[in-house]
Amino acid sequence: MSKRFRIRLLWLLVPVSAVVLAFGVSSLVLIAIGENPISAFRSMFRYGSQQNSLVSTVNRAVPLYVAGLAVAIGFKMNLFNIGVEGQYRLAALLSAAAGAAVVLPAPLHVAFIMLVAMAVGAGWAGIAGVLKVKRGVHEVVSTIMLNSIATGVTAYLLANYLRKPRVGSELLLATHPIPASGQLPPLAVIGGEELRSFVLIAVALGVLVYVLIWRTRFGYDLRASGINPDAARASGADPNRMILTTMLISGAIAGLIGMGDLFGFFHAYTLDFPVGLGFDGIAVALVGLNHPVGIAIAAMVFSWVDRAAQILDLEGVPKEVIIITKGVIILSVVIAYEVVRRLVQAQEVKNAAEETRRLEEREEAVAA
Amino acid sequence: MAERAPTVELKGITKTFPGVVANDDVNLAVFPAEIHAVVGENGAGKSTLMKILYGMLRPDGGTIRVDGRVVRFRSPKDAIAAGIGMVHQHFMLAANFTVLENVVLGSEPARAGALDFVGARARIRELSETHGAPLDPDRVTEDLAVGERQRVEIVKVLYRGARILILDEPTSVLVPQEVEELFRNLRELKGHGVTIIFISHKLDEVLEIADSITVVRDGHAVATVKPEDVTARQLAELMVGSELPTPETRESTVTEEVVLSVRGLGVRVEGRRVLEEANFDIHRGEIVGIAGVEGNGQRQLVEALMGLRKPDEGIIELAGVDVTLWPTRARREGGLGYIPEDRQGRGLLLPSPLWENTMLGHQTIDPFSRGPWVNRGGAHRRTEELIREYNVMTPGPDTSALALSGGNQQKLIVGREMIAEPKVLIAAQPTRGIDVGAQAAVWEQIRRARAAGLALLLISADLEELIGLSDTLYVIFRGRLVAKVDPATVTPEELGSYMTGAREAASA
């Protein structure tokens, strides 16, 4: 009993130590620039615990969470999909344009837009997959390049083909708006802030990813390929097929990153559509240890820190301090995870050795 | 004898690892210019003891004396300074370096800031010749035979001024003829006053070469004996505390039914033919052995059979069906099992629980999965069965594979392949690096499966195992099956001469 409990406690050390360290280091930085860390953090907590802040935290956490899932599924088999960024931006643009171009009954319309986004994301990620399988191009290199290409292609398509005509003095470049049937009404309005319905789809997506990785044969092959590719191959998992399939799934999930903003707020792809979520997703997956629950927590923490930090400007404290906080969280999770993993492993080896010795003694006693 | 002082004296050496006492109050005295063998099963603690003597590990207690003086080694560097050198089981040579470069690597001779290769070359010639085994310092290491590479390792250690030589399982990579040569060299070295500590678990060799033998069991030094006073059997009993098993199979169970048929199989690697014209059949209830020095095409043969490598020519038929183009998974589902030679590298998911390791290779079949879903309950039950039937020492199916000892890991792998009742099992080095008890268990499983109709391809470096278990025995040399011999009549020496190409057979 206590042995298992001890191992659980050890794992709890990872997030706790990360957060403590992060705030410790940030405090030092604040002191160094002549600010009072206690008053800064106190106002952050006061602002961050307001109802509308919490709702906004959830809304902002959703795309981070989806991005984290997209990255994590690749990480699980040591496949580094750095291209989530380009995949979701291209997917958001094309699905927004497609959604504005058709008329469908409400639930179908939303489903159609999501399908287009997933197909675009998967297709873009699939290029990196095919390059790796056919030509041995490392996915990190190809996805980074595909990110640049996606940025260019998105801007070009938006400016030349998919923009709606400018009305009056409007400056913003945007696609045609998606009609109401392709929008999602808010789940609730709390403290004047709309809680977006897409959070429900994100939760369902997390469950799906969990089931896929931990409960299906495909997920077993995926994890085995990540832990020991040679053993996975000898067991019959076709490495090329695994790479391609995983890349497609990762890209399809990446395609959904922008959907919360699209359905609940922008209703079109515009030049000020959120960017950088793909890269944040890498950090979130890392901190969340590639587990949907961990990723959810990590996304919430990052999103909350961002939201709460907005008050710092009003207090005259540079809110860039918060970037340091996030960086320290990432670093300390990675380090603490490795340390704890070794501790847990040593503990397991010890437990097994003790148990084995007991079994052997019992066997000898029976034999004698 | 009694008045001589020992060159190396270990007193009360104790070393514990988490959960295991590797050395418990071990005493060992090695006298000048003697060959002292340290024997014991794998895991008995002999490697730990030698690592302590060589400064790679620090003991928890006890003292080491060299020439009567107490020494404390913080690293192998200190041990080398004290005149101790170690030749590892796995050679640590750069393949693209010459003998000279390999020997001086790490202690480069400098004169006025420049490398002094002339002096080094002369010294290597001198060292190797005085020990009866001349080495050309300018040959590239990858062109050397295994035995010659070992001599390079020995010269390398002597070059650093070692007077005490530790040899870790030096014969495990050699064929019988090379072993003879090594022994001649060792006697020569002894004549020049070098003290040799010889680690082994091959008792006949130890009896031939050693002046004294220390037996290690369960972390204790249980006895030190003279070779003339004991028989191999008595030594074995000291080693395991019970009777030594033999790999012999009993009456033939070979049937007429061919389950694996290989015709004209060939594999090329970067244009080089590493496997050529392999032809053989395996029948139900038959064990076909492949003897050969490592690196003569065995690996490519196994990979081609398992679908891990595309053969360049030839046909593989499994139970009458041409499977040459089938992927690995289809072959496994068609009844092909695989015990890989690299247990941890290819056979296990070390950080994963045992039940996930049991389903490795069987993840598409009952009871491990149902349709696309993993059947955790089924996998757990099957793993519990396996642990019981194959006597895997472990707390349970949720333990990580990395927490198991090598022998238990191997029992798990053998069990997992057998329990699926394959038609054909490809077993590469199934008993390498496991202790005598686990070895006997694996042999027993193989025998039982053979009686039940399994066709088995056995690839092994252990000639006794091959001769004892096989119904039919082939020798592979430079990618060709050069001989087919009758295991009932062949001797290890004959096998050895085929394995080195010294003899070409017509009997194939």
Interface residues (C-beta under 8 A of the other chain):
Chain A: W214 R215 T216 R217 F218 G219 Y220 D221 R223 A224 I227 N228 D230 A231 A232 R233 A234 S235 G236 A237 D238 Q345 A346 E348 V349 K350 N351 A352 A353 E354 E355 T356 R357 L359 E360
Chain B: P18 G19 V20 M306 L308 P327 T328 R329 A330 R331 R332 E333 Y338 P340 D342 G345 R346 G347 L348 L349 L350 P351 S352 E356 M359 L360 G361 Q363 T364 S369 P372 W373 V374 R376 M393 T394 P395 T399 S400 L402 A403 L404 S405 N408
